[in-house]
Amino acid sequence: MEFLKPIIQRIDKELSQLDLPQNPASLYDPQRYILSTGGKRFRPALTLMACGLCGEDPEKALPAALAVEMLHNFTLIHDDMMDQADSRRSFATVHKKWDTSVAILSGDSLYTEALWQLQNLDPAIDFRAMNRCFLEGIRAVCEGQALDMEFETRNDVRLGEYITMIQGKTGGLISAALQMGGIAAGCGADRLAKLHHLGMSLGIGFQMQDDWLDVVADQTKFGKQTGGDIREGKKTCILLSAMERCNKEEIIWLQNCLEKKPMPDEDVLDIIGLFERTGALEETKNEFLGYYRQALDDLDAFDPSSHKEDLTRLLETLMMRDY
Amino acid sequence: MEFLKPIIQRIDKELSQLDLPQNPASLYDPQRYILSTGGKRFRPALTLMACGLCGEDPEKALPAALAVEMLHNFTLIHDDMMDQADSRRSFATVHKKWDTSVAILSGDSLYTEALWQLQNLDPAIDFRAMNRCFLEGIRAVCEGQALDMEFETRNDVRLGEYITMIQGKTGGLISAALQMGGIAAGCGADRLAKLHHLGMSLGIGFQMQDDWLDVVADQTKFGKQTGGDIREGKKTCILLSAMERCNKEEIIWLQNCLEKKPMPDEDVLDIIGLFERTGALEETKNEFLGYYRQALDDLDAFDPSSHKEDLTRLLETLMMRDY
C-alpha cells in the first residue's frame, strides 16, 4: 500500500527514536527488539488518519499512535508466551530469545511505556478521555484473549460467541486506535461513536477475512500453509458456521477429524469440501464483506479530505486482499 | 497496629465491592481471588494518610489507594511466576491454582483495572499528574525487579547496586502511594518532593530491616525460618555488606557455602557468625534505623494533625518491629 508509506515511515522514525533507557538491559533490550522487528504499523496509522479525518493535523495524535503500537507489541510478547510460539515476523519470540521471566517483565514494562507516551500529548487535548479510551481498548483485548483461551477447551462454542471474542481481541484496539485519533482532534461524542463503530466493523471484518483466506488463499501469497487453521483444529468462524449447518453425523465425523494430530491432507481437503457444501465458506465471505461495507458507510459521516480518501482506499484495499 | 484498623477496613470494604465483571471467568476470578487473600494493605493506607496529612479528607484519595493496592497485587501475580513460588499469604499462587497463561493475562488485566480506578477520581484533581506519578512508581518497580533478577546470576553485586534495586522494587510504589495521596489533596511540588523522599526512605529502611530480621528474628514471630535468605543464597544487604568487609579467603569460603543446596545448619550458623564478626549485622541495623529517622524527619515538614500522628506512629511501630 504505497499511499500509506509516508505515514508508516513517520511512525517507524518515532519508534526508533524512543528514549527507552539502556539499563536494566534485561528490561529494555527486549522492548527495543520487538519494536524493531517491524509489523504493518496498521493500528498507529489508523490513529493518525483518524485525527486527520476529524480535521486536525495528524501530528497531534502522534503520542497516541505510539502508545497504540507499543501496547500492541506488549500484547504480542505476552500472547506468544500463552501460545508457546517460537517465532513472530520471522524473528525469535522474546521468551525464546531470552526467557519467560524476561518476557513477562519486559512486557509489563512495555505496557507502562505505552501509557507513558500519552503524557507527551498536547496539554489542550482531553487527557482523561484519552486515557479512558485507551484503557477501554486494552480491557477489550484482555477479555477477547481470555475468551479465545477458554474456547480452546470447549466443544460447544457458538458463532455468536466467536464474534464477541474477535470484537474484543481484534476490534478492541483497532477501535481505540481510531477513537484516540478523534480525541486528539477534539471530536465530540457523535463522531467518536462513528469511529468506534468503524473500528469494530473493520476489526471483525478483517479477522473473519483472515479465517476465510486460511481456506481459500494461494499459499505462496498468504505466507502460510493453506488450511493451517483446520490442521490446528482452530475454532474459526468458518468451522463454527459449518458446524451450525451440519447434521449430527457430519459433526461426529468433523470432530473425529479435528482430533487427529497431524491431520492427513485428504481430511483437510474433505473438511474444505464440507465448508463449501454447507455454504459456510460463501456465507463467511458475505459476512466479512458486509462488515467492510459498514466500515465504509461509517466513513460517510465525515467531511471530504485527503485523510478520508486514504482511509477509504485502505479499507477497499484490505477488503480486496487475497493474502 | 490497632490504630490503623479503621483505614484498613475502609480499603477492604471498597476492594470487596469492586465491580469486576463475572465473565470471562478465567480473567476476573483470579483477580477477585488474589484481592481476597488479604495482605497488610499498607500501601493504600499510606495513600489515604498522605491525603489527610496534606489537609484533605482521605476519602478523596480512595480511588488512588485502590489503584495502588490493585497494582501491588498485579505485581505479586507476575513476580510469583518469575520466582516460581507455589504459595503466597498461605494461599496457592495464581499460576498454581490456575495456570501460567491465566496468571499472565489476569495479571495484565488487574494492571488495567488498577489504572481504571483513577478514572473515578474527583474531576477537580489533577488527573494527568496522578497518572504520571503512578506510572513513575510502576516503572521503578519494573526496573527494580529486573535488577533483582539480573543479580541472581551475578557474583559481583555491590551494596550500592542493591540499594538502587530496592529503591525501585520496594521504594517505587511506596513513594508513589504517598505522593498520590498528596496529589489528591492538591499539594504543590515542595510537599510532593517531601512525600517522595519519605517513601524512598521508608521503602529502603523497611527492606533492609526485612533482610536483618531474616537473620536475627525469633522465627516463631517472624513466620519464616531464621536464615532463610542465607539458605537460598539471596544477595541481601547483609551478605553484600559482609562481603565488602571480608578477606579473600573468607569470600571463597562464603561462596563455597552458598553453592551448597541444601545448606547444612552449621554453615548457616557460621555465616551468621561471619555477619556478626565483620560488623555487617550491626551496620545494617544502623543503616535501616537511619532510613527510618530520615522518614520521620520528612514528616516534620507537615502541619500537626491526627493523620500526622498516625503516620508517625506507623513509622515508629515499623521501626521497632521484631517480626
Interface residues (C-beta under 8 A of the other chain):
Chain A: P24 A25 S26 L27 H78 M81 M82 T100 S101 V102 I104 L105 S106 G107 D108 S109 Y111 T112 E113 L115 W116 L118 Q119 F127 R128 N131 R132 L135 I138 R139 C142 E143 Q145 A146 L147 M149 E150
Chain B: P21 P24 A25 S26 L27 H78 M81 M82 T100 S101 V102 I104 L105 S106 G107 D108 S109 Y111 T112 E113 L115 W116 L118 Q119 F127 R128 N131 R132 L135 I138 R139 C142 E143 Q145 A146 L147 M149 E150
